[in-house]
């Protein structure tokens, strides 16, 4: 299976999720995600303002901000983005993405990043919407933060279909599952391991 074929399969699978179950799935995912971030003790977190097809993580954003955690969102620049502090109002920009106003702060380091994923391959690498923005963003960082992929509907493959420059996860969360990556290898071995109850 190629990356475009797998992306199409995952998008079809996501679209099949009934509207009435999305609310419940988002609540479950938000709970798991908040617990995961709290356990990491991260004090600076990159999140995203959700598109219709992405997990709705706005509850996590609210809770983190209330707890004094510095929350950043992507601010589109060219073919990539940079991080800006979360603040209202948000404006709808290219690709329908909501983002805060521009900031002159040059944020280069964060503790943790939460990234929406359409699909995930056997090497814990991300299949997104095909724009490559997250790949370019992570490539520009001096140090990769702990990275959590989130999916409203789990969609993984046992094949290595991504490129080596595609961003990889440390943790993959869905409403019902948690996986940890055992490290990137350069063969076709699966690196995703189901978390234990306390992982």
C-alpha positions as a Python dict, from the first residue, in 0.01 Angstrom:
ca = {
    (1, 'X'): (0, 0, 0),
    (2, 'X'): (127, 347, -84),
    (3, 'X'): (104, 650, 142),
    (4, 'X'): (-168, 819, -72),
    (5, 'X'): (-371, 496, -76),
    (6, 'X'): (-343, 461, 300),
    (7, 'X'): (-435, 828, 351),
    (8, 'X'): (-748, 776, 141),
    (9, 'X'): (-838, 464, 339),
    (10, 'X'): (-796, 644, 674),
    (11, 'X'): (-999, 945, 562),
    (12, 'X'): (-1281, 716, 449),
    (13, 'X'): (-1268, 538, 783),
    (14, 'X'): (-1281, 871, 970),
    (15, 'X'): (-1575, 994, 764),
    (16, 'X'): (-1767, 679, 857),
    (17, 'X'): (-1767, 778, 1225),
    (18, 'X'): (-2127, 871, 1305),
    (19, 'X'): (-2183, 1231, 1413),
    (20, 'X'): (-2356, 1122, 1736),
    (21, 'X'): (-2050, 922, 1846),
    (22, 'X'): (-1799, 1201, 1782),
    (23, 'X'): (-1892, 1383, 2102),
    (24, 'X'): (-1830, 1074, 2314),
    (25, 'X'): (-1506, 991, 2131),
    (26, 'X'): (-1377, 1344, 2177),
    (27, 'X'): (-1457, 1337, 2550),
    (28, 'X'): (-1270, 1008, 2590),
    (29, 'X'): (-972, 1130, 2390),
    (30, 'X'): (-955, 1460, 2579),
    (31, 'X'): (-946, 1275, 2910),
    (32, 'X'): (-666, 1044, 2794),
    (33, 'X'): (-469, 1330, 2641),
    (34, 'X'): (-493, 1555, 2945),
    (35, 'X'): (-381, 1271, 3173),
    (36, 'X'): (-88, 1195, 2942),
    (37, 'X'): (26, 1559, 2934),
    (38, 'X'): (-17, 1598, 3311),
    (39, 'X'): (192, 1284, 3371),
    (40, 'X'): (470, 1426, 3151),
    (41, 'X'): (482, 1743, 3366),
    (42, 'X'): (520, 1948, 3046),
    (43, 'X'): (501, 2324, 3102),
    (44, 'X'): (496, 2429, 2736),
    (45, 'X'): (277, 2249, 2482),
    (46, 'X'): (206, 2290, 2111),
    (47, 'X'): (-155, 2204, 2028),
    (48, 'X'): (-386, 2282, 1736),
    (49, 'X'): (-731, 2433, 1685),
    (50, 'X'): (-928, 2147, 1531),
    (51, 'X'): (-1062, 2126, 1179),
    (52, 'X'): (-1392, 1939, 1137),
    (53, 'X'): (-1209, 1615, 1056),
    (54, 'X'): (-966, 1638, 1349),
    (55, 'X'): (-1000, 1551, 1717),
    (56, 'X'): (-1156, 1835, 1914),
    (57, 'X'): (-887, 1909, 2174),
    (58, 'X'): (-1029, 2246, 2285),
    (59, 'X'): (-1113, 2108, 2631),
    (60, 'X'): (-747, 2012, 2681),
    (61, 'X'): (-639, 2360, 2571),
    (62, 'X'): (-876, 2516, 2825),
    (63, 'X'): (-763, 2292, 3111),
    (64, 'X'): (-393, 2338, 3040),
    (65, 'X'): (-425, 2715, 3027),
    (66, 'X'): (-624, 2714, 3351),
    (67, 'X'): (-338, 2516, 3507),
    (68, 'X'): (-73, 2766, 3401),
    (69, 'X'): (75, 2563, 3115),
    (70, 'X'): (203, 2770, 2823),
    (71, 'X'): (-5, 2668, 2519),
    (72, 'X'): (104, 2744, 2163),
    (73, 'X'): (-74, 2706, 1830),
    (74, 'X'): (65, 2696, 1475),
    (75, 'X'): (89, 3026, 1287),
    (76, 'X'): (116, 2958, 914),
    (77, 'X'): (420, 3097, 734),
    (78, 'X'): (481, 2988, 377),
    (79, 'X'): (495, 2608, 350),
    (80, 'X'): (534, 2561, 726),
    (81, 'X'): (445, 2737, 1050),
    (82, 'X'): (591, 2872, 1368),
    (83, 'X'): (457, 2861, 1721),
    (84, 'X'): (270, 3154, 1871),
    (85, 'X'): (112, 3183, 2218),
    (86, 'X'): (-255, 3088, 2232),
    (87, 'X'): (-478, 3392, 2269),
    (88, 'X'): (-813, 3516, 2146),
    (89, 'X'): (-944, 3614, 1901),
    (90, 'X'): (-861, 3339, 1655),
    (91, 'X'): (-882, 3413, 1283),
    (92, 'X'): (-966, 3166, 1009),
    (93, 'X'): (-680, 3148, 760),
    (94, 'X'): (-551, 2925, 478),
    (95, 'X'): (-697, 2570, 459),
    (96, 'X'): (-965, 2681, 708),
    (97, 'X'): (-714, 2674, 995),
    (98, 'X'): (-787, 2897, 1295),
    (99, 'X'): (-485, 3068, 1446),
    (100, 'X'): (-406, 3344, 1697),
    (101, 'X'): (-268, 3678, 1587),
    (102, 'X'): (96, 3707, 1492),
    (103, 'X'): (354, 3724, 1767),
    (104, 'X'): (707, 3859, 1752),
    (105, 'X'): (823, 3596, 2000),
    (106, 'X'): (1054, 3343, 1841),
    (107, 'X'): (963, 3022, 2024),
    (108, 'X'): (1211, 2748, 1940),
    (109, 'X'): (1169, 2503, 2227),
    (110, 'X'): (871, 2332, 2386),
    (111, 'X'): (831, 2033, 2615),
    (112, 'X'): (559, 1853, 2423),
    (113, 'X'): (371, 1863, 2092),
    (114, 'X'): (25, 1725, 2019),
    (115, 'X'): (-27, 1654, 1649),
    (116, 'X'): (-338, 1532, 1464),
    (117, 'X'): (-271, 1228, 1246),
    (118, 'X'): (-483, 1090, 964),
    (119, 'X'): (-287, 764, 977),
    (120, 'X'): (24, 616, 1138),
    (121, 'X'): (258, 362, 982),
    (122, 'X'): (454, 78, 1145),
    (123, 'X'): (742, 313, 1227),
    (124, 'X'): (511, 547, 1421),
    (125, 'X'): (542, 803, 1142),
    (126, 'X'): (257, 1036, 1055),
    (127, 'X'): (33, 1046, 751),
    (128, 'X'): (-135, 1387, 745),
    (129, 'X'): (-328, 1571, 480),
    (130, 'X'): (-27, 1582, 248),
    (131, 'X'): (80, 1944, 297),
    (132, 'X'): (403, 1859, 482),
    (133, 'X'): (376, 2152, 725),
    (134, 'X'): (443, 1950, 1041),
    (135, 'X'): (736, 1769, 878),
    (136, 'X'): (903, 2098, 788),
    (137, 'X'): (826, 2246, 1130),
    (138, 'X'): (982, 1956, 1322),
    (139, 'X'): (1282, 1946, 1090),
    (140, 'X'): (1358, 2309, 1181),
    (141, 'X'): (1360, 2247, 1559),
    (142, 'X'): (1696, 2202, 1730),
    (143, 'X'): (1547, 1944, 1967),
    (144, 'X'): (1238, 1734, 1901),
    (145, 'X'): (986, 1757, 2186),
    (146, 'X'): (791, 1462, 2320),
    (147, 'X'): (536, 1411, 2043),
    (148, 'X'): (183, 1273, 2084),
    (149, 'X'): (-26, 1185, 1779),
    (150, 'X'): (-403, 1193, 1828),
    (151, 'X'): (-671, 1023, 1618),
    (152, 'X'): (-1047, 1029, 1660),
    (153, 'X'): (-1061, 691, 1483),
    (154, 'X'): (-754, 470, 1506),
    (155, 'X'): (-594, 404, 1168),
    (156, 'X'): (-256, 232, 1162),
    (157, 'X'): (-77, -1, 927),
    (158, 'X'): (179, -275, 994),
    (159, 'X'): (374, -155, 689),
    (160, 'X'): (652, 103, 666),
    (161, 'X'): (507, 337, 407),
    (162, 'X'): (625, 681, 520),
    (163, 'X'): (942, 864, 428),
    (164, 'X'): (1225, 906, 676),
    (165, 'X'): (1156, 1280, 698),
    (166, 'X'): (795, 1224, 812),
    (167, 'X'): (755, 1320, 1177),
    (168, 'X'): (733, 1032, 1422),
    (169, 'X'): (540, 992, 1747),
    (170, 'X'): (647, 894, 2095),
    (171, 'X'): (285, 818, 2183),
    (172, 'X'): (-29, 754, 1975),
    (173, 'X'): (-364, 817, 2144),
    (174, 'X'): (-714, 731, 2024),
    (175, 'X'): (-1034, 741, 2230),
    (176, 'X'): (-985, 376, 2326),
    (177, 'X'): (-615, 300, 2283),
    (178, 'X'): (-268, 416, 2375),
    (179, 'X'): (50, 308, 2197),
    (180, 'X'): (411, 395, 2267),
    (181, 'X'): (680, 392, 2000),
    (182, 'X'): (973, 163, 2072),
    (183, 'X'): (1207, 373, 1858),
    (184, 'X'): (1260, 413, 1485),
    (185, 'X'): (1421, 127, 1296),
    (186, 'X'): (1513, 124, 930),
    (187, 'X'): (1355, -204, 839),
    (188, 'X'): (986, -294, 835),
    (189, 'X'): (950, -389, 1202),
    (190, 'X'): (653, -245, 1387),
    (191, 'X'): (764, -4, 1659),
    (192, 'X'): (422, 60, 1816),
    (193, 'X'): (357, -113, 2150),
    (194, 'X'): (27, -97, 2336),
    (195, 'X'): (58, 95, 2662),
    (196, 'X'): (3, -96, 2982),
    (197, 'X'): (-272, 17, 3215),
    (198, 'X'): (-46, 266, 3387),
    (199, 'X'): (147, 373, 3075),
}
